[in-house]
Amino acid sequence: MIIFWTGKGFFVPVIGFLALMMTKSVSSSVSGNERYYAENGWVILIGMLCAAAVTYWLHTFLSKRSEETVVDAETGEKTTVKLSHSFMVIPVKWWPVVFIAIGVIFLFAL
């Protein structure tokens, strides 16, 4: 079985998808043109910037709560375990950069 995420990394594609769907909905309703989203790369850039901002917030939220103290039952020794969160091998902290790069690519591609 292939695992694409660790920890709370599954939120990354959800955030990206929701940001793009909200951007598409708003741009279609404001412009009155269903094709406006597909024809203008700057709209996708706005969606990716929103996804980057929410993902950055997610990273800061998760980094505050990413350590867990575990007690060994036999020895009673306490150990601190750092939890990792990633999606497709990329840590959550780097996904804002990926989202911005995708938005810039679409800005110049469309």
C-alpha positions in Angstrom: 0.0 0.0 0.0 1.3 3.4 -1.0 0.9 6.1 1.7 0.8 9.6 0.2 0.7 11.5 3.5 1.9 11.3 7.1 0.2 12.8 10.1 -2.2 15.6 9.1 -0.7 15.9 5.6 -4.0 14.8 4.0 -5.3 18.4 4.6 -2.9 19.8 2.0 -4.9 18.6 -1.1 -8.2 19.4 0.6 -7.1 23.0 1.2 -5.8 23.3 -2.4 -9.0 21.9 -3.9 -11.3 24.0 -1.8 -9.3 27.2 -2.5 -9.5 26.6 -6.2 -13.2 25.8 -6.1 -14.0 28.9 -4.1 -11.9 31.0 -6.4 -13.7 29.5 -9.4 -17.1 30.1 -7.9 -16.4 33.7 -7.0 -14.8 34.6 -10.3 -17.7 33.1 -12.2 -20.3 34.9 -10.2 -18.5 38.3 -10.3 -17.6 38.2 -14.0 -20.8 36.5 -15.2 -18.6 34.2 -17.4 -18.1 30.5 -16.6 -14.9 30.5 -18.7 -13.3 33.4 -16.9 -11.5 31.1 -14.4 -10.0 28.9 -17.2 -9.0 31.9 -19.4 -7.2 34.0 -16.7 -4.2 32.7 -14.9 -4.2 35.4 -12.3 -7.4 34.0 -10.8 -5.7 30.6 -10.3 -2.8 32.5 -8.7 -5.2 34.1 -6.2 -6.6 30.7 -5.4 -3.1 29.3 -4.9 -2.1 32.2 -2.7 -5.1 31.6 -0.5 -4.2 27.9 -0.3 -0.6 28.9 0.6 -1.9 31.1 3.4 -4.2 28.5 4.9 -1.5 25.8 4.6 1.0 28.1 6.3 -1.5 28.6 9.1 -1.9 24.8 9.2 1.8 24.3 9.5 2.2 26.8 12.4 -0.8 25.2 14.1 0.6 21.7 13.8 4.1 22.6 14.7 2.9 23.9 18.1 1.3 20.5 18.8 3.8 18.2 17.0 5.6 16.9 20.1 4.2 14.0 22.1 5.7 12.5 25.3 5.6 8.8 25.5 6.3 6.7 28.6 7.9 3.3 28.3 5.8 0.8 30.2 8.7 -1.4 31.3 11.3 1.2 32.3 9.1 4.3 33.0 11.4 6.4 30.9 9.9 9.4 29.2 10.7 10.1 25.5 9.6 13.0 23.4 8.5 12.0 19.9 8.2 14.6 17.2 5.3 14.0 14.8 5.8 14.7 11.1 3.2 15.9 8.7 3.7 15.6 4.9 1.9 15.0 1.7 3.6 13.2 -1.2 6.9 13.2 0.7 6.9 17.0 0.9 6.6 18.3 4.5 3.5 20.6 5.1 5.8 23.5 5.9 7.0 23.5 2.2 3.5 23.3 0.6 2.9 27.0 0.7 6.0 27.5 -1.6 4.7 24.7 -3.9 1.2 26.3 -4.1 2.7 29.7 -4.9 4.9 28.1 -7.6 1.9 26.4 -9.1 0.0 29.7 -9.1 2.9 31.5 -10.8 3.2 28.8 -13.5 -0.5 29.2 -14.3 -0.2 33.0 -14.3 2.3 32.8 -17.2 0.9 29.7 -18.9 -2.6 31.0 -19.5 
